[in-house]
Structure formats: structure tokens, C-alpha cells
């Protein structure tokens, strides 16, 4: 599964996000949503991709070792931040107020496909970041 594209969406009054049609078929009916640890966005993973992502965090450590306190602490922290959600019959997920507040999401959001997951950004933050990053694209591409 590869998720790509940029999609502008509006959250409804209950904080529900209608998933873009182009990515709906790539996701299972069950997803995990968590605050991104590195950017001002929420991550959305399918069940399979979430498991791969979590276990991939331990690759440089030689894999997850339940007897290592550091591994247990990281696993606990990541899983405590993840909220399991079902995609409803209208292809929406409900973003709780707590999740929206953690990443300062307003009504207008941008959904971005980032290979194995989606990212949900406040639209103004996304647009501001894109303007700043345009000059850096060549450097990132050719470095």
C-alpha cells in the first residue's frame, strides 16, 4: 500500500473527517490515529501498516525486546498515544477533541499521503510549511 496526494477537507461539526476517495480503498475499515511525534499533524495508519511502523521503530535496536525497559517504555508510549477507530459507512473517521487540540486542528484541514500513512494538518499550517519548503526541495532531492 502506498498513500500519496494532497487533499483539502473540512471537518464537520462533530470533528469527523471524510476520507478522500483516492485513498479509501487503500485503508482497511479499521485505522489507528495518533499525534505525529515529529510534525504538527496527526498520523493515520491502517492496522497492518501501524504494526509495521511500530515494529520498525525497533529495527536499529535489533528488534523489540520485551525484557528491555527502554523498548517497553517506547512501546507503551507509542501505543498509549494511538486511538483505534473504525471508518464509518460514509467513509469518515471521528477525530476526538483531544486529538484535534494536540495538533491545533481547526475546521479546515489538509490530508497528505505519506507512503504508509496519512497525515492530517491544519490547512494554514500546511500551506505555510509548503511555502517555506519550496526552496528546499531541490536540496532534499539532490542531497
C-alpha positions in Angstrom: 0.0 0.0 0.0 1.3 3.4 -1.0 -0.6 6.5 0.1 0.0 9.7 -1.9 -1.6 13.0 -2.8 -2.8 16.2 -1.0 -6.5 16.7 -0.3 -8.3 19.7 1.2 -11.1 18.7 3.6 -13.3 20.3 6.2 -14.1 18.7 9.5 -17.8 18.6 10.2 -19.4 20.0 13.4 -18.7 16.7 15.3 -15.0 16.6 14.2 -15.5 13.9 11.6 -13.2 13.8 8.6 -14.4 12.4 5.2 -11.5 10.4 3.8 -10.5 11.2 0.2 -12.0 8.7 -2.3 -8.5 8.2 -3.8 -7.2 6.6 -0.5 -10.3 4.9 0.8 -9.6 1.6 -0.9 -6.0 1.6 0.4 -7.2 1.7 4.0 -8.9 -1.1 5.9 -12.1 -0.5 7.8 -10.1 0.0 11.0 -7.3 2.6 11.4 -5.1 4.0 14.1 -4.8 7.7 14.7 -2.0 9.3 16.7 -0.3 12.7 17.1 2.8 12.7 14.9 5.9 12.7 17.1 7.9 14.8 14.6 5.5 17.3 13.0 2.3 19.3 13.7 -0.1 16.7 12.3 -2.0 13.5 13.1 -0.9 10.2 11.6 -3.5 7.8 10.3 -2.4 4.2 9.7 -4.2 1.1 8.5 -4.0 -1.7 11.1 -1.3 -3.6 9.1 0.8 -0.5 8.5 0.6 0.7 12.1 2.0 -2.6 13.3 4.9 -2.4 10.7 5.6 1.2 11.7 5.7 0.4 15.4 7.9 -2.6 15.0 10.2 -0.6 12.6 10.9 1.8 15.4 13.0 -1.0 17.0 14.9 -2.0 13.9 18.1 -0.1 14.9 17.9 -1.7 18.3 17.9 -5.2 16.9 14.2 -5.6 17.2 11.7 -5.3 20.0 12.9 -7.0 23.2 10.2 -7.1 25.9 12.9 -7.6 28.5 14.5 -4.2 27.8 13.0 -1.4 29.8 13.7 1.2 27.0 11.9 -1.0 24.5 8.9 -1.4 26.8 8.8 2.3 27.6 8.8 3.3 23.9 6.2 0.6 23.0 4.0 1.8 25.9 4.3 5.5 24.9 3.5 5.0 21.3 0.6 2.6 21.9 -0.9 4.9 24.6 -1.0 7.8 22.0 -2.7 5.7 19.3 -6.5 5.8 19.1 -8.1 2.9 17.2 -11.0 3.9 15.0 -13.4 2.4 12.6 -14.2 4.0 9.3 -17.9 4.6 9.2 -20.3 3.8 6.3 -19.8 7.3 5.0 -16.0 6.8 4.9 -15.4 9.1 7.8 -13.3 8.9 10.9 -14.1 10.9 14.1 -11.3 12.9 15.4 -11.7 13.5 19.1 -11.4 17.0 20.5 -8.3 15.9 22.4 -6.6 14.7 19.2 -7.6 17.9 17.4 -6.3 20.1 20.2 -3.0 18.3 20.4 -2.2 19.3 16.8 -4.2 22.6 16.7 -6.5 21.4 14.0 -9.3 23.7 13.0 -12.2 23.1 10.7 -10.1 23.3 7.5 -7.5 20.6 7.2 -5.2 19.1 4.6 -4.8 15.4 4.3 -1.5 14.3 2.9 -0.5 10.8 1.8 3.0 9.9 3.1 3.8 6.4 1.8 2.5 4.1 4.5 0.2 6.6 6.3 -1.9 9.7 6.0 -1.1 13.0 7.8 -3.8 15.4 8.8 -2.6 19.0 9.0 -4.3 22.3 9.9 -4.6 23.8 6.4 -3.0 27.1 7.3 0.0 25.3 8.9 0.4 23.0 5.9 0.3 25.9 3.4 2.8 28.0 5.4 5.1 25.0 5.6 4.8 24.3 1.9 5.8 27.9 1.0 8.9 27.6 3.2 9.8 24.2 1.8 9.5 25.0 -1.9 13.1 26.4 -1.9 14.4 23.3 -0.1 13.0 20.7 -2.5 16.0 20.7 -4.8 18.4 20.4 -1.9 16.4 17.5 -0.4 16.1 15.8 -3.8 19.8 16.0 -4.7 21.4 15.6 -1.3 
